[in-house]
């Protein structure tokens, strides 16, 4: 920790990540896999993207977020607990701004939507508090699940050209693989998203079957950065 000036603290957090896991074995020509995301990268990516979503959708517009902005925050994986914690930091008298800079290890491709720097001024504390209250209210009445994470598998049916994707996500505080059925027009895009390590968002009810967890709604997986609203 380095004290640079009154009210300013720099706290470096170094989170080493393991060597990327390799995908072993020979896969059929209609099946594609990617190495799973490490727990260390998942923690930092989730924090960075949640902070960026709050800044873009709730802070920069300089107005109380509307229902659509709250919905987008939920789709981006922002929780009531995360926003409430941020509000407590901003409300401290000695804090004028909370900022975070992220440097991603070159050995593992960072998701395209991951920010480099995010800064939230203390003047936004009351607005952030309102967001936390709205997220808490939404969570109490929400039935659709919102899950985020990278694609770790794509399967294409050679006859119908439709397929499935497997998204690695945290569900009920546990790491899980969620299968989503996708239409032919989405399969090629899904392969590109997997190669780019895009963070995906699933918006659907999820059922447990003999084949694992499956999203109820077809084509319910989209890149997280595709959800971001225009703050203007």
FENDANOR-V704382 format. One line per field, one symbol per residue. ss: DSSP state (H for helix, E for strand, - for the rest). Layout:
BEGIN
ss->???
END
This chain:
BEGIN
ss->-EEEE--EEE--------------------EEE-----HHHHHHHHHHHHHHHHHHHHH-------HHHHHHHHH----HHHHHHHHHHH------EEEEE---------------EEEEEHHHHHHHHHHHHHHHHHHHH---EEEEEEEEEEEE------EEEEEEEEE--EEEEEEEEE-HHHHHHHHHHHH---EEEEEE-EEEE--EEEE-----EEEHHHH-----
END
